Amino acid sequence: MKIVEIFESLQGEGKNQGRPCFFIRLAGCNLSCRWCDTVYAQSGGTEIGCEEILEQCWRKNPHLVCITGGEPLLQKDALLSILPSLHKRGTAIDIETNGTIAFIDLQPYASVCMDVKCPSSGETSDLSLLSAIRPTDSVKFVIMDENDCRYAKDVLDHHSIAGEIFFSPVCGTNYQSIIRYILENDLQVRFQLQLHKIIGVK
């Protein structure tokens, strides 16, 4: 697998925000989002064998593992070599994906967080994948402004999503206007700041 970094930190977002987590960041991405905070993961990386990755996990014996990127599903075949072992051991697994590659074959082993790209990102996700989201999965919208809010609302109006939904504001943007939009439109979403940017860790 092409790996950018393996590290421990607190999960900064999503359903497990604030929990200690063992991160495996894969290299490579098929998008170039305006708000990407891991541009260094879009290419490069070091080839590390699946067995070595698992050995690093076993040494730490984490309760929670997050597979992220880049876009980790670009290396889906390799992921399917390690996920069953992690799952069998009882490790909780989160996979973060940009919603451009089908993930149904990974769901038996992990909770998926699909990042639906809003207009300000300059990219788009495959909204048909939302039908695969389960109650144990989640969906995230990174929001910059009211135009992104309107787009996200339109997606929610036209797609039945079984998992929890997060509105994550772009760091430093007008949080109050996003909160006001949520309240005025009675959106059943969770407003969530990115914890890792607040506390200054990865």
C-alpha positions in Angstrom: 0.0 0.0 0.0 1.1 3.6 -0.7 1.2 5.2 2.8 1.8 8.8 3.6 1.8 8.5 7.4 0.7 6.3 10.3 0.1 8.1 13.6 -1.9 8.3 16.8 -4.1 11.3 17.7 -7.6 12.2 18.6 -10.3 11.8 16.0 -11.0 15.3 14.9 -14.4 14.9 13.3 -17.3 12.6 12.6 -19.1 10.2 14.9 -16.0 9.4 16.9 -14.8 12.9 17.4 -12.5 13.3 20.4 -11.7 9.6 20.8 -8.1 8.3 20.7 -7.5 6.9 17.2 -4.8 5.2 15.1 -4.7 6.8 11.7 -3.5 5.2 8.5 -3.3 7.9 5.8 -3.1 6.5 2.3 -1.4 8.4 -0.6 -3.2 9.5 -3.8 -6.4 11.3 -4.6 -8.7 11.7 -7.6 -9.9 15.2 -6.6 -8.3 18.5 -5.9 -10.6 20.2 -3.4 -10.2 23.9 -2.6 -10.4 23.2 1.1 -8.1 20.2 1.2 -6.0 20.2 4.4 -3.9 17.2 3.4 -2.5 18.3 0.0 0.7 16.4 0.9 -1.3 13.2 0.7 -2.5 13.7 -2.9 0.6 12.0 -4.3 3.8 10.3 -3.3 3.8 8.0 -0.3 5.9 5.0 0.7 5.1 1.5 -0.3 4.4 -0.5 2.9 3.3 -4.1 2.9 -0.1 -5.0 4.4 1.5 -7.3 6.9 3.8 -4.5 8.2 0.8 -2.2 8.5 -1.1 -4.8 10.5 2.0 -5.4 12.7 2.1 -1.7 13.5 -1.6 -1.9 14.5 -1.0 -4.9 16.7 1.8 -3.2 18.5 -0.5 -0.3 19.5 -3.6 -2.5 19.8 -5.9 0.5 19.2 -9.7 0.5 19.9 -10.3 2.7 16.9 -8.6 2.9 13.5 -9.3 5.5 10.8 -8.4 4.9 7.2 -8.0 8.2 5.4 -6.2 10.0 2.7 -6.0 11.3 0.1 -8.7 9.1 -1.2 -8.2 5.7 0.4 -10.6 3.8 -1.9 -8.1 4.3 -4.7 -6.3 1.4 -3.0 -9.4 -0.6 -2.3 -7.9 -4.0 -3.2 -5.1 -3.5 -0.6 -7.6 -2.3 2.0 -9.6 -5.5 1.5 -6.3 -7.3 2.5 -6.2 -5.7 6.0 -9.8 -4.8 6.9 -10.9 -8.4 7.7 -8.0 -8.9 10.1 -8.7 -5.6 11.9 -12.4 -6.4 12.0 -11.9 -9.9 13.3 -9.8 -8.6 16.1 -12.7 -6.4 17.2 -11.1 -3.1 16.2 -13.6 -0.3 15.3 -12.8 1.0 11.8 -13.7 4.3 10.2 -13.1 5.0 6.5 -13.2 8.5 5.2 -14.0 8.9 1.5 -14.8 11.7 -0.9 -17.9 9.9 -2.4 -16.6 9.2 -5.8 -15.9 5.5 -5.5 -18.3 2.7 -4.4 -17.7 1.5 -0.9 -20.3 -1.2 -0.4 -17.7 -4.0 -0.4 -15.9 -2.3 2.6 -19.0 -1.8 4.7 -19.0 -5.3 6.3 -15.8 -4.2 8.1 -16.0 -0.5 8.7 -18.1 2.6 9.2 -18.0 4.9 6.2 -18.0 8.7 6.4 -18.8 10.0 2.9 -17.8 13.6 2.3 -20.3 15.2 -0.1 -18.5 17.9 -2.0 -20.2 21.3 -1.9 -19.9 23.9 -4.7 -17.2 25.9 -2.9 -14.9 22.9 -2.9 -14.7 23.0 -6.7 -15.4 19.3 -6.9 -18.4 16.9 -7.0 -19.3 13.6 -5.4 -21.4 10.8 -6.8 -24.7 11.3 -5.0 -26.0 7.9 -6.1 -23.6 6.5 -3.4 -25.8 8.0 -0.7 -28.2 5.2 -1.0 -25.6 2.8 0.4 -25.2 4.8 3.6 -26.3 2.8 6.6 -27.3 4.0 10.2 -23.7 3.1 11.2 -22.2 5.3 8.5 -22.3 9.1 8.2 -22.3 11.9 5.7 -20.3 15.2 6.0 -20.8 18.5 4.1 -17.9 20.9 4.4 -19.6 24.3 4.3 -18.2 27.7 3.5 -21.3 29.9 2.9 -25.0 30.0 2.4 -24.7 28.7 -1.2 -23.1 25.5 0.2 -25.9 25.3 2.8 -28.5 25.6 0.1 -26.8 22.9 -1.9 -26.6 20.6 1.1 -30.2 21.1 1.9 -31.2 20.3 -1.7 -29.2 17.0 -1.4 -30.9 16.2 1.8 -34.3 17.0 0.3 -33.8 14.6 -2.6 -31.9 11.8 -1.0 -33.0 9.6 2.0 -29.8 9.2 4.1 -29.9 6.6 6.8 -26.7 7.7 8.6 -25.9 10.8 10.8 -25.3 14.0 8.9 -22.6 16.6 9.7 -22.3 20.2 8.7 -18.6 21.0 9.1 -17.8 24.7 8.5 -14.6 25.7 6.7 -12.2 26.8 9.3 -12.4 30.5 9.9 -15.6 31.1 7.9 -18.8 32.7 9.4 -20.0 30.0 11.7 -23.0 32.0 12.9 -24.5 32.3 9.4 -24.3 28.5 9.0 -25.9 27.9 12.4 -28.6 30.3 11.5 -29.3 28.5 8.3 -29.6 25.2 10.1 -32.0 26.5 12.6 -34.2 28.5 10.2 -34.5 25.5 7.9 -34.9 23.0 10.7 -32.2 20.8 9.3 -31.6 17.6 11.3 -27.9 17.7 11.1 -25.0 18.0 13.6 -22.9 21.2 13.4 -19.3 20.2 14.0 -16.1 22.1 14.2 -12.9 20.2 13.2 -11.4 19.4 16.6 -7.9 18.7 15.3 -7.6 22.3 14.0 -8.7 23.8 17.3 -6.3 21.8 19.5 -3.4 21.9 17.0 -2.8 18.3 16.3 -3.1 16.2 13.1 
